[in-house]
Amino acid sequence: MTTAQIEQLVREAHDSGNFAPLVASIPYASTIGLQVLRLGEEVVFHLPIAKDNIGNPVLPALHGGVIAGFMEQAAMLHLMISMSSSNFPKIIDFSIDYLRAGLYKDTYATCQVWRQGRRVGNVAITAWQTRSNEPIATARAHFKLD
């Protein structure tokens, strides 16, 4: 996909509030079923339940790697959306704290840009299932910006 095509996808997503074509251009985000919900000026990321995302079938619970991947992709997309960037930020570092089991339920995440410079962006991510004040995981990500 060319830079011009990505720019067009980001611009259309901002204008229409429909981020599905942008998410579809990211193979892993599409595989896990990531969705973007725009609520006014806020952006909430949604991971719908899917059998392929289960790591522990006994509970059942989401695979920890799926939760981490969901949060990393949410942070990357959040940076792209907030910067109106046509470039995919490149991950430098990702650190996650698992706080409770990610049960077989819809999962949501919100992101906050802590710092954005010319070259690096720092993002905090919180994932939850039932209530936003009861997170299943928190994470910090650092991205190289182009």
C-alpha positions in Angstrom: 0.0 0.0 0.0 1.4 3.4 -1.0 1.8 6.4 1.3 -0.9 8.2 -0.8 -3.3 5.3 -0.3 -2.7 5.3 3.5 -3.1 9.1 3.6 -6.5 8.7 1.8 -7.6 6.0 4.2 -6.7 8.1 7.3 -8.4 11.2 5.8 -11.6 9.3 4.9 -11.6 7.7 8.4 -11.4 11.1 10.0 -14.1 12.6 7.7 -16.6 9.7 8.0 -15.8 8.2 11.4 -15.5 4.8 9.7 -12.1 3.3 10.5 -12.9 -0.2 9.1 -10.9 0.4 5.8 -7.9 1.6 7.7 -8.0 -1.4 10.1 -8.5 -3.7 7.2 -5.1 -2.5 5.8 -3.4 -3.9 8.9 -3.3 -7.7 8.7 -3.0 -8.5 12.4 -5.7 -6.0 13.4 -8.0 -7.6 10.9 -7.1 -11.2 12.0 -8.1 -10.5 15.7 -11.1 -8.5 14.7 -10.1 -5.1 16.0 -12.7 -2.3 15.6 -12.6 1.4 16.2 -15.5 3.3 17.8 -15.6 7.0 17.6 -17.6 8.6 20.5 -17.5 12.3 19.9 -13.9 13.3 20.0 -12.9 10.1 21.9 -11.8 6.9 20.2 -12.5 3.5 21.8 -11.0 0.3 20.4 -13.1 -2.8 20.5 -12.0 -6.5 20.4 -15.2 -8.6 19.8 -15.3 -12.1 21.2 -13.9 -14.7 18.8 -13.1 -18.3 19.3 -9.8 -17.9 17.6 -8.7 -15.5 20.3 -9.1 -17.9 23.2 -5.9 -19.0 25.0 -7.4 -21.0 27.9 -10.5 -23.0 26.8 -11.2 -24.1 30.4 -12.1 -20.7 31.7 -12.5 -19.6 28.7 -10.1 -16.7 28.6 -8.4 -14.6 25.9 -4.8 -15.4 25.0 -2.4 -13.0 26.7 -0.7 -12.4 23.3 -4.0 -11.4 21.7 -4.7 -8.9 24.5 -1.2 -7.5 24.2 -1.4 -7.4 20.3 -4.8 -5.7 20.6 -3.4 -3.0 22.9 -0.3 -2.5 20.7 -2.4 -2.1 17.6 -4.8 0.3 19.4 -1.9 2.5 20.5 -0.5 2.5 16.9 -3.9 3.4 15.4 -4.5 6.0 18.1 -1.2 7.8 17.2 -2.1 7.7 13.5 -5.5 9.1 14.2 -4.4 11.8 16.6 -1.6 12.9 14.3 -3.5 12.5 11.1 -0.5 10.5 10.0 -0.1 8.6 6.8 2.7 6.5 8.2 2.4 3.6 10.5 4.4 4.3 13.6 7.1 1.6 14.3 7.1 0.0 17.8 10.2 0.6 19.8 9.1 -0.8 23.2 6.0 -2.3 24.7 5.4 -3.1 28.3 2.2 -4.7 29.6 0.8 -5.4 33.1 -1.9 -8.1 33.2 -4.2 -7.2 36.1 -6.9 -9.8 35.8 -8.0 -12.6 33.5 -9.3 -11.5 30.1 -12.5 -13.6 30.0 -14.3 -14.6 26.9 -16.1 -11.2 26.5 -15.9 -8.2 24.4 -12.8 -6.2 25.3 -12.2 -2.5 25.0 -9.2 -0.2 25.1 -8.5 3.5 25.3 -5.2 5.3 24.7 -3.6 8.4 25.9 -0.7 10.0 24.3 1.7 11.0 27.1 4.3 12.6 24.9 4.7 13.1 21.3 7.9 14.6 19.8 9.1 14.8 16.3 10.6 11.3 16.4 9.0 9.4 19.3 5.5 9.0 20.7 4.7 7.6 24.1 1.2 6.1 24.6 -0.6 4.6 27.7 -3.2 2.0 27.0 -5.9 0.6 29.3 -8.0 -2.5 28.4 -11.2 -3.5 30.1 -14.2 -5.7 29.6 -17.0 -4.8 32.0 -16.1 -1.4 33.4 -13.4 1.0 32.4 -12.5 1.5 36.1 -11.7 -2.3 36.3 -9.0 -2.8 33.7 -7.8 -6.3 32.7 -4.4 -4.8 31.6 -2.5 -1.6 31.3 0.4 -1.0 28.9 3.0 1.6 27.8 4.2 1.8 24.3 6.9 3.8 22.6 6.8 4.4 18.8 9.2 5.8 16.3 7.4 8.4 14.2 8.3 9.1 10.6 
